[in-house]
């Protein structure tokens, strides 16, 4: 009568060898998932790096071109236009 208000937690009895086998399989699955997600994030990082590098390269090129125009043609704007 003392256990009427409480929930009973089911207890499962598993053979130790089966438990170790299942845990080994779960570890192999976990390693595969980690490898896959690592490769996926590596590819995404490479793509983002390529895109940012391209944007920085274009900006640097424009700044260099503008500086070249300003310093080389400093007093001769009729040649630029």
C-alpha positions in Angstrom: 0.0 0.0 0.0 3.0 2.3 0.4 3.7 2.3 -3.4 0.2 3.5 -4.5 1.1 7.1 -5.2 4.5 6.5 -6.8 5.4 5.6 -10.3 7.3 2.3 -10.8 10.5 2.5 -12.8 10.8 -0.5 -15.0 14.1 -2.4 -14.6 15.7 -4.2 -17.6 18.2 -6.9 -17.1 20.7 -7.2 -20.0 23.5 -9.6 -20.5 26.9 -7.8 -20.0 28.2 -9.2 -23.3 25.2 -7.9 -25.3 25.5 -4.5 -23.6 29.1 -4.2 -24.5 28.4 -5.3 -28.1 25.6 -2.7 -28.4 27.8 0.0 -26.9 30.6 -0.8 -29.3 28.2 -0.5 -32.3 26.9 2.8 -31.0 30.5 4.1 -30.7 31.2 3.1 -34.3 28.1 4.9 -35.4 29.0 7.9 -33.4 32.5 8.0 -35.0 30.9 7.9 -38.5 28.5 10.7 -37.7 31.3 12.8 -36.3 33.5 12.2 -39.3 30.6 13.1 -41.7 29.7 16.3 -39.9 33.4 17.3 -39.7 33.8 16.8 -43.5 30.6 18.8 -44.1 31.7 21.7 -41.9 35.2 21.6 -43.5 33.6 22.0 -47.0 31.4 24.8 -45.8 34.3 26.6 -44.2 36.3 26.3 -47.4 33.4 27.8 -49.4 33.0 30.7 -47.0 36.8 31.3 -47.0 36.9 31.3 -50.8 34.0 33.8 -51.0 35.4 36.1 -48.3 38.9 35.9 -50.0 37.3 36.9 -53.3 35.5 39.9 -51.7 38.6 41.1 -49.9 40.7 40.7 -53.1 38.2 42.8 -55.1 38.2 45.5 -52.4 42.0 45.5 -52.2 42.2 45.7 -56.0 39.8 48.7 -56.1 41.7 50.5 -53.4 45.0 50.0 -55.2 43.5 51.1 -58.5 42.1 54.2 -56.9 45.4 55.0 -55.2 47.2 54.6 -58.5 44.8 56.9 -60.3 45.0 59.5 -57.5 48.8 59.5 -57.3 49.8 59.1 -60.9 47.2 61.5 -62.4 47.2 63.9 -59.4 47.3 67.2 -61.4 46.1 66.0 -64.7 42.4 65.2 -64.4 41.8 65.9 -68.1 43.8 62.7 -68.9 41.7 60.7 -66.5 38.3 61.9 -67.8 
